[in-house]
Amino acid sequence: LVAVVAHEINTPLGVIKAAIGSMLKSYGSILHDFTRIMRSMKARELVLFLRLIESVNKEFLTSKEERDLKQKFMAWFAANNIILSAASVDYLVEMNLSGGLEKFLPLLKHNRCDLIIKTAHSIFMHEKNADHIKLASDKADKIIFALKSYSRMNQSD
């Protein structure tokens, strides 16, 4: 019984540790990259960058949905004469910007486009890791509550 309880508590703790490790590792580079793009953007572009981050869809995509979205993006990029690195395309797909890229055209044509997309993705990943920490800590809370309830039931017997 103790081993099962330890395993149930260790799982959310592992998620928390991994997410925090990832966040701490990338924090410095996010600040550095954000400072670089801020210096190269006009005020309108910076507002658009913030809207890009707000437009991220956090819903999980299946592999097929990711492939379909990537094909859709690639066709749209070709039609608009936009050349992005493969990593930038993957970042946009992972950010699930299925609401349309048209409004972000000035960013996609910016000379620092790849850095802009990488930075937006890094910020998105920080938010995603924070969500994972919240879910894992909620699970640990439930386990501890159940243990306390079980302990109280045994004490009253």
C-alpha positions in Angstrom: 0.0 0.0 0.0 2.8 2.4 0.9 4.5 1.8 -2.4 1.3 2.5 -4.3 0.8 5.8 -2.4 4.4 6.8 -2.9 4.0 6.1 -6.7 0.8 8.2 -6.9 2.5 11.1 -5.2 5.7 10.8 -7.1 4.0 11.0 -10.5 2.7 14.6 -10.1 5.9 15.6 -8.4 7.9 14.4 -11.4 5.7 16.5 -13.7 6.3 19.5 -11.5 10.0 19.0 -11.4 10.3 18.5 -15.2 8.2 21.6 -15.9 10.1 23.8 -13.5 13.4 22.5 -14.9 12.3 23.4 -18.4 11.1 26.8 -17.3 14.3 27.7 -15.5 16.4 26.5 -18.3 14.7 28.6 -20.9 13.9 31.7 -18.9 17.2 33.6 -19.6 17.1 32.9 -23.4 13.4 34.1 -23.5 14.3 37.4 -21.9 17.4 37.8 -24.2 15.3 37.0 -27.3 12.4 39.2 -26.2 14.7 42.1 -25.7 16.3 41.6 -29.1 12.9 41.5 -30.9 11.6 44.5 -28.9 14.5 46.6 -30.2 13.8 45.6 -33.8 10.0 46.1 -33.7 7.8 49.2 -34.2 5.0 49.7 -31.6 2.4 48.2 -34.0 4.4 45.1 -34.5 5.0 44.7 -30.7 1.2 44.9 -30.2 0.8 42.3 -33.0 3.4 40.1 -31.3 1.4 40.2 -28.0 -1.8 39.3 -30.0 0.1 36.4 -31.5 0.8 35.0 -28.0 -2.8 35.6 -27.0 -4.1 33.8 -30.1 -2.4 30.5 -29.2 -4.9 27.7 -29.0 -4.0 25.3 -26.2 -6.2 22.5 -27.4 -4.3 19.2 -28.0 -3.9 18.3 -31.7 -3.6 14.7 -32.9 -0.7 13.9 -35.2 -3.0 13.9 -38.2 -4.4 17.3 -37.2 -0.8 18.7 -36.8 0.1 17.3 -40.3 -3.0 18.9 -41.8 -2.4 22.2 -40.2 1.2 22.2 -41.3 0.1 21.5 -44.9 -2.4 24.3 -44.6 0.3 26.7 -43.3 2.8 25.7 -46.0 0.3 26.4 -48.7 -0.6 29.7 -47.2 3.1 30.7 -46.8 3.8 29.7 -50.5 0.8 31.8 -51.7 2.0 34.8 -49.7 5.7 34.4 -50.6 6.8 33.8 -47.1 9.9 31.7 -46.4 10.2 30.3 -42.9 12.6 27.9 -41.3 11.2 24.4 -40.7 11.5 25.1 -36.9 9.3 28.2 -37.2 6.6 26.3 -39.1 6.7 23.6 -36.4 6.4 26.2 -33.7 3.4 27.8 -35.4 1.8 24.4 -35.7 2.5 23.5 -32.1 1.0 26.9 -31.1 -2.1 25.8 -33.0 -2.8 29.1 -34.7 -5.6 27.7 -36.6 -7.6 30.9 -36.4 -5.6 32.3 -39.3 -2.3 33.8 -39.9 -3.4 36.7 -42.1 -3.5 39.2 -39.2 0.1 38.3 -38.4 1.4 39.0 -41.9 3.6 41.9 -40.8 5.4 39.7 -38.3 5.7 36.8 -40.8 7.4 39.2 -43.3 9.6 40.8 -40.6 13.3 40.4 -41.1 13.5 38.7 -37.6 10.5 36.5 -38.2 12.2 33.3 -37.1 13.3 34.9 -33.8 9.8 36.4 -33.3 8.1 33.0 -33.7 10.7 31.2 -31.6 10.2 33.7 -28.8 6.4 33.5 -29.0 6.7 29.7 -28.9 9.0 29.9 -25.8 6.5 32.1 -24.0 3.7 29.7 -25.0 5.8 26.8 -23.6 6.2 28.6 -20.3 2.5 29.0 -20.0 2.0 25.4 -21.0 4.5 24.3 -18.3 2.7 26.4 -15.7 -0.6 24.7 -16.7 1.1 21.3 -16.2 2.4 22.4 -12.7 -1.1 23.5 -11.8 -2.7 20.2 -12.9 0.0 18.1 -11.1 -0.2 20.0 -7.9 -4.0 19.7 -8.0 -3.6 15.9 -8.4 -1.1 15.8 -5.4 -3.6 17.8 -3.3 -6.4 15.3 -4.1 -4.1 12.4 -3.2 -3.2 14.0 0.1 -6.8 14.8 0.9 -7.8 11.2 0.2 -5.0 10.0 2.5 -6.1 12.3 5.3 -9.7 11.2 4.9 -8.6 7.6 5.0 -6.5 8.3 8.1 -9.4 9.9 9.9 -11.8 7.0 9.0 -9.3 4.6 10.6 -8.9 6.7 13.7 -12.7 6.8 14.3 -12.9 2.9 14.1 
